[in-house]
Amino acid sequence: MYVSISNMEHHMYREYEEYLYNVTIKNIQIFNSLDIQKTAETGILTPSNPSHDQINKVIPAHNKLLRKTEFRNGLKLSVTNNTGIRAAHKEMTTLLLHLNDLIEKDLKKEGNGN
């Protein structure tokens, strides 16, 4: 099951890269919430001052991106992928808890000399 989840995560990463990251990089000026200069100087992630971002430039850029079918499809894929991975993780957690109970019961039997 771990291999299956790992494969799902790899598949999802490829789709994110293709339909979200690549499309975003090609179609908008990236809205960066980091102060790149301070981050580079200190080596510590430093948030930028939100008042420095010009909202009249940010909103149109993101609206342009949301009009891209490729990007919207990428968002839909991310929802379905995350839903599937979440279900797989829940199932795996249930199975691992059951396995843990079996191991604990077996250890108690050994401790009682059985």
C-alpha positions as CSV (number, residue, x, y, z in Angstrom):
1,M,0.0,0.0,0.0
2,Y,2.9,2.3,0.7
3,V,4.2,1.8,-2.9
4,S,0.7,2.6,-4.2
5,I,0.5,5.9,-2.2
6,S,4.1,6.8,-3.2
7,N,3.1,6.2,-6.9
8,M,0.0,8.4,-6.4
9,E,2.0,11.2,-4.9
10,H,4.6,11.0,-7.7
11,H,1.7,11.1,-10.3
12,M,0.2,14.1,-8.4
13,Y,3.6,15.9,-8.3
14,R,4.0,15.5,-12.1
15,E,0.5,16.9,-12.7
16,Y,1.2,19.9,-10.3
17,E,4.4,20.6,-12.2
18,E,2.8,20.3,-15.6
19,Y,-0.6,22.0,-15.1
20,L,0.0,24.3,-12.1
21,Y,3.6,25.3,-11.7
22,N,4.6,25.5,-15.3
23,V,1.4,27.3,-16.3
24,T,1.8,29.8,-13.5
25,I,5.5,30.6,-14.3
26,K,4.6,31.2,-18.0
27,N,1.5,33.3,-17.5
28,I,1.9,35.7,-14.5
29,Q,4.4,37.8,-12.7
30,I,4.9,35.7,-9.6
31,F,3.4,37.3,-6.5
32,N,6.1,36.7,-4.0
33,S,5.4,36.9,-0.3
34,L,9.1,36.8,0.5
35,D,11.5,39.6,0.8
36,I,14.0,38.0,-1.6
37,Q,16.8,40.5,-0.7
38,K,16.6,39.9,3.0
39,T,16.1,36.2,2.6
40,A,19.3,36.0,0.4
41,E,21.3,38.1,2.9
42,T,20.2,36.3,6.0
43,G,19.5,32.8,4.8
44,I,16.2,33.0,6.7
45,L,12.8,33.1,5.0
46,T,11.7,36.7,5.5
47,P,8.1,37.7,4.6
48,S,7.7,40.8,2.6
49,N,5.6,43.7,3.7
50,P,2.2,43.1,2.1
51,S,1.7,46.8,1.7
52,H,4.5,46.8,-0.9
53,D,2.4,44.6,-3.2
54,Q,0.3,46.5,-5.7
55,I,-3.2,44.9,-5.6
56,N,-4.1,46.5,-8.9
57,K,-1.4,44.4,-10.5
58,V,-1.8,41.2,-8.5
59,I,-5.6,40.6,-9.0
60,P,-5.6,41.0,-12.8
61,A,-2.6,38.6,-13.1
62,H,-4.3,35.9,-11.1
63,N,-7.6,36.4,-13.0
64,K,-5.7,35.9,-16.2
65,L,-4.3,32.7,-14.8
66,L,-7.7,31.5,-13.7
67,R,-9.0,32.0,-17.3
68,K,-6.5,29.4,-18.5
69,T,-8.3,26.0,-19.0
70,E,-5.0,24.2,-18.4
71,F,-4.6,25.8,-15.0
72,R,-8.3,25.3,-14.0
73,N,-7.9,21.6,-15.1
74,G,-4.8,21.4,-12.9
75,L,-6.7,22.7,-9.9
76,K,-9.4,20.1,-10.6
77,L,-6.8,17.3,-10.8
78,S,-5.2,18.4,-7.6
79,V,-8.6,18.2,-5.8
80,T,-9.2,14.7,-7.1
81,N,-5.6,13.5,-6.5
82,N,-5.7,14.9,-2.9
83,T,-9.0,13.2,-2.3
84,G,-7.7,9.9,-3.4
85,I,-4.4,10.2,-1.5
86,R,-6.3,11.2,1.6
87,A,-8.5,8.1,1.4
88,A,-5.5,5.9,0.9
89,H,-3.7,7.4,3.9
90,K,-6.9,6.9,6.0
91,E,-7.0,3.2,4.9
92,M,-3.4,2.7,5.6
93,T,-3.7,4.3,9.0
94,T,-6.6,1.9,9.8
95,L,-4.6,-1.1,8.7
96,L,-1.5,0.0,10.7
97,L,-3.5,0.5,13.8
98,H,-5.0,-3.0,13.4
99,L,-1.5,-4.4,12.8
100,N,-0.3,-2.6,15.9
101,D,-3.1,-4.2,18.0
102,L,-2.3,-7.6,16.7
103,I,1.4,-7.2,17.6
104,E,0.5,-5.9,21.1
105,K,-1.8,-8.9,21.6
106,D,0.9,-11.3,20.4
107,L,3.5,-9.7,22.7
108,K,1.1,-10.0,25.7
109,K,0.7,-13.8,24.9
110,E,4.5,-14.2,24.9
111,G,4.7,-12.3,28.2
112,N,2.2,-14.7,29.8
113,G,4.3,-17.7,28.7
114,N,1.8,-18.7,26.0
